[in-house]
């Protein structure tokens, strides 16, 4: 009734709905409850988070952002209810189109992963793949190298042609940023990865090559999941006139959003960057504890030696 006061007389609405006018005015003048006021405050924060995610976050990620970034204690069901009331929703993934062109005559590497992408730390396993982006000028190709531990894109390259040089550029960027030791590089059987130059360079860098079976999406599922995210959050929603425009948008998404801020359910709703920081801090804390324990042991040993010396033992 209150929402329609400007269009219909209150007396008429009260009569139709069998509500007393006194009762309606008493309700209208009643101050909002603390719960209702809190809903308004939360709705403002929720809308801010949703807009910052470029309208891609659903209730679970908005809930995680509220709790971790804003330190707001709120239930997931309440967040979902307020988002429904505000007409806010996230985007859904769908499978992306593969760009693999296999070379049946090329020598391929063994599958060292066997669909097990779980690793204890960063730079143990990298997964790599490529996709294309349609522009009015023609295709723009994106090659990526993804760290399996944190889902962080550690290397990427873009170009107008899908070549082994494009894959090498992404690999060189990853190696320059991370300088790993004996990392496994896992990809499909695409001719760009089975090229002699690519394999030679991996050997020079001490990178172990691994390749999944032909035509099996699950053998490189992590890379496919990344491109499905890119597809639903950017490529399905935007069109690019030029390759340069597409390149600028992808750069902003990769380095300005995905790596530093985009929350992943598989990482406890942390971003790749934050997940690595938590891991590093945990290792630092463990190292400090071990050092403190060693120092205490040394002091105890030194004290025992002093006592023995003083007693002539």
Residue pairs with C-beta under 8 A, 6 or more apart in sequence:
1 10
1 13
1 14
1 17
1 19
1 24
2 28
4 13
10 21
10 24
11 21
13 19
14 20
14 21
14 24
32 40
39 78
39 82
42 66
42 72
42 74
42 78
42 79
42 82
43 82
43 85
43 86
45 66
45 70
45 72
46 62
46 66
46 79
46 82
46 83
46 86
46 88
47 86
47 88
49 57
49 62
49 65
49 66
50 57
50 62
50 83
50 88
53 61
53 62
53 262
54 233
54 257
55 88
55 90
55 91
56 90
56 91
56 232
56 233
57 65
57 90
57 263
58 83
58 89
58 90
58 91
59 76
59 79
59 80
59 83
59 90
60 76
60 265
60 269
61 90
61 263
61 265
61 269
62 79
62 83
63 74
63 76
63 79
63 80
64 263
64 269
65 263
66 72
66 74
66 79
67 73
67 74
68 269
68 270
83 89
91 232
91 233
91 236
91 237
92 232
93 225
93 228
93 229
93 231
93 232
94 228
94 231
94 232
94 236
95 217
95 224
95 228
96 131
96 224
96 227
96 228
96 230
96 231
97 131
97 132
98 217
98 224
99 130
99 131
99 132
99 141
99 162
99 190
100 188
100 189
100 190
101 162
101 190
101 191
101 192
102 188
102 189
102 190
102 191
102 214
103 189
103 190
103 191
103 194
106 189
106 191
106 194
106 195
107 194
107 199
108 189
108 194
108 211
109 199
109 209
109 210
109 211
110 210
110 211
111 210
111 211
111 212
111 213
111 219
112 184
112 186
112 208
112 210
113 125
113 184
113 186
113 210
113 212
113 219
115 212
115 218
115 219
115 221
117 125
117 127
117 148
117 221
117 222
118 148
119 125
119 148
119 149
120 149
121 149
121 279
122 147
122 149
122 150
122 152
122 178
122 276
122 279
123 147
123 149
123 154
123 178
123 180
123 181
123 183
124 148
124 149
124 183
124 184
125 147
125 148
125 149
125 183
125 184
125 186
126 145
126 146
126 147
126 148
126 154
126 174
126 180
126 183
126 184
126 185
126 186
127 145
127 146
127 148
127 186
127 187
127 220
127 222
127 223
128 143
128 144
128 145
128 146
128 167
128 170
128 171
128 185
128 186
128 187
128 193
128 223
129 143
129 144
129 187
129 188
129 220
129 223
129 224
129 226
129 227
130 141
130 142
130 143
130 144
130 162
130 166
130 167
130 190
130 192
131 141
131 142
131 227
131 230
132 139
132 140
132 141
132 142
132 162
133 139
133 140
133 141
133 142
133 235
133 240
133 246
133 250
134 140
134 239
134 240
135 240
135 241
135 242
135 243
135 245
135 246
136 239
136 240
136 241
136 242
137 241
137 242
137 243
138 160
138 243
139 160
140 158
140 159
140 160
140 240
140 243
140 246
140 247
140 250
141 158
141 159
141 160
141 161
141 162
141 166
142 156
142 157
142 158
142 230
142 250
143 156
143 157
143 158
143 166
143 167
143 169
143 170
143 192
144 153
144 155
144 156
144 170
144 223
144 226
145 153
145 154
145 155
145 156
145 170
145 171
145 173
145 174
145 185
146 152
146 153
146 154
146 222
146 223
146 226
147 153
147 154
147 178
147 272
148 186
148 222
149 276
149 279
150 267
150 272
150 273
150 275
150 276
150 279
151 222
151 226
151 264
151 266
151 267
151 272
151 275
152 259
152 272
152 273
152 275
152 276
153 226
153 254
153 258
153 259
153 272
154 173
154 174
154 177
154 178
155 170
155 171
155 172
155 173
155 174
155 175
155 177
156 170
156 173
156 254
157 166
157 167
157 169
157 170
157 173
158 166
158 243
158 246
158 247
158 250
159 165
159 166
159 169
160 243
162 192
163 192
164 191
164 192
164 193
164 195
164 197
164 198
165 197
166 192
167 192
167 193
167 198
168 197
168 198
168 201
171 185
171 198
171 201
171 202
171 205
171 207
172 201
175 205
175 207
180 207
181 206
182 206
182 207
182 208
183 207
183 208
184 207
184 208
184 209
184 210
185 202
185 207
185 208
185 209
185 210
186 210
186 211
186 212
186 220
187 193
187 209
187 210
187 211
187 212
187 220
187 223
188 211
188 212
188 214
188 219
188 220
189 211
189 212
189 213
189 214
192 198
193 209
193 211
194 211
199 209
202 208
202 209
212 219
212 220
213 219
217 224
229 258
229 262
230 250
230 253
233 253
234 249
234 250
234 253
238 249
240 246
240 249
258 272
259 271
259 272
259 273
260 271
260 272
260 273
261 271
261 273
262 271
262 272
263 269
263 270
263 271
264 270
264 271
264 272
264 275
267 275
268 275
270 278
307 313
